[in-house]
Amino acid sequence: MRRPEPLIFEISKPGRKAYSLPALDVPAKSIDELLPQGELRKQPAELPEVSEVDLVRHFTRLSQLNHGVDIGFYPLGSCTMKYNPKINEYAANLPGFNRIHPYVPEDLAQGALQLMYELQYYLAEIAGMDHVSLQPAAGAHGELAGILIIRAYHRSRNDLKRTKILIPDSAHGTNPASAALAGYTVVELPTDERGGVDVEALEAAMDETVAGLMLTNPNTLGLFDENIQRIEKIVHDRGGLLYYDGANANAILGISRPGDMGFDVLHFNLHKTFGTPHGGGGPGSGPVAVKDFLEPFLPVPTVVYEDGKYRLNYDRPHTIGQMKSFYGNFLVMVKAYAYIRSLGPDGLRQASRDAVLNANYLLSRVRDYYDVPYDRYCKHEFVVAPLKIKKETGVRTLDISKRLLDYGVHPPTNYFPLIVDEALMIEPTETESKETLDYFADALIAIAKEAYEDPDKVKSAPHTTVVGRLDEAGAARNLNIRWRKPE
Ligand SMILES: *Cc1c(COP(=O)(O)O)cnc(C)c1O
């Protein structure tokens, strides 16, 4: 039998310590002599007193209560929860990168600046763009920077009547939020029956009051828009710009480039595509890339190379300004740099090919058990829905996802994109073996059968996790993250 796992307060014993300090080599003083009387608390804080091994076990146990990509499969659509190679962490832990102070003189930060400069170049090459700023701290932040660049461009031409941004109804929720934050009215475009932008609706909406179109391609259905050239022409012919949401670029690396598709500005998520942990695993980075004619508007500072030296350039009269303190999340850049350099161009292309192959393999394995709303070959992800299952058994997407936890895998994205009823959005990524994909497909198929044989078992899942079904809305609205010692 397994020994019950105690909480740290329950095993606390007065006087037990998780540290040992060397003997004092200065005269001992009491706390009353060191701190002003008014600042002293009346009673000592009730902190747990435990040994080092108890402390280590406590935190190690806590770290395993949650699902992470280093523990198991994590097919969370649109989030690209690929395995992050540990060499990236090694690079980010090198003291020259890790301990560098943001105010260190440029002369002493040449290595860090070189890394940023080269990363800008690699990302521009991957994007098919001319210039990059590494400053934004996340995808949504990159979107805001990009939309502000579009706004600055129209203003610089005194074209002030463009007050709208067009966004398809399949878009990530951050797209309309970023456009609205930049002061634009959002106009939603419908999706056609093939899962792409409804081109006729675009024709009708695109006029001289529209600043641009925000597009994700392949989109959140995992489908490449076959009409991208027509879309590009319609938007550009009428004076608009094209924004590419490249948060999840896992299908296109070294295969197709947004710049070649006609996009003018984009952002990447280094913490999705480029091998950096996210989702509680660390800070993000959402660089923006632009075509030449938008370069003057990039945020300050940019990293430039002149006369054999790298330096930060703040002297940019048309810039949209500074998006983030200092230079962005530098250590995320180091991880992305390590990722790109360790894979190389062929490795990146292979990663995208494998991501697309894995997604299509999974789709082919589950398609007979789940409805497929847009039935085409997919790119890096795909969307299915248990519509028949729901109708015949009452089991819903949320139930299936909760039941997957009992099988030891993280559920796919639920109820997104919004245009698919009961959506299950699945993104296996390139780093998973065929055995893992098969295990997951078998689990999805087993749950589809359970829904008919024992629907209550699915509806009451999970049964094996530390906590069962939670009131998620209640938890979000009445957030309580304070631990109190039980009376
Ligand atoms: C994740 C994501 C974003 C937002 O990125 P954050 O870093 O979470 O702000 C935007 N668009 C798409 C398509 C995404 O998947």
The ligand as a MOL file (V3000), in Angstrom:
LIG
                    3D

  0  0  0     0  0            999 V3000
M  V30 BEGIN CTAB
M  V30 COUNTS 15 15 0 0 0
M  V30 BEGIN ATOM
M  V30 1 C -1.7170 31.5120 -28.5190 0
M  V30 2 C -2.2580 32.3000 -29.6320 0
M  V30 3 C -2.2660 33.7000 -29.5790 0
M  V30 4 C -1.8860 34.4910 -28.3450 0
M  V30 5 O -0.6080 34.2430 -27.8250 0
M  V30 6 P -0.2860 34.6040 -26.3140 0
M  V30 7 O 1.1860 34.4480 -26.1610 0
M  V30 8 O -1.0720 33.6330 -25.4650 0
M  V30 9 O -0.7260 36.0120 -26.0540 0
M  V30 10 C -2.7190 34.3630 -30.6900 0
M  V30 11 N -3.1620 33.7120 -31.7800 0
M  V30 12 C -3.1780 32.3660 -31.8630 0
M  V30 13 C -3.6610 31.6970 -33.1150 0
M  V30 14 C -2.7260 31.6020 -30.7960 0
M  V30 15 O -2.7490 30.2680 -30.8590 0
M  V30 END ATOM
M  V30 BEGIN BOND
M  V30 1 1 1 2
M  V30 2 1 2 3
M  V30 3 2 2 14
M  V30 4 1 3 4
M  V30 5 2 3 10
M  V30 6 1 4 5
M  V30 7 1 5 6
M  V30 8 2 6 7
M  V30 9 1 6 8
M  V30 10 1 6 9
M  V30 11 1 10 11
M  V30 12 2 11 12
M  V30 13 1 12 13
M  V30 14 1 12 14
M  V30 15 1 14 15
M  V30 END BOND
M  V30 END CTAB
M  END
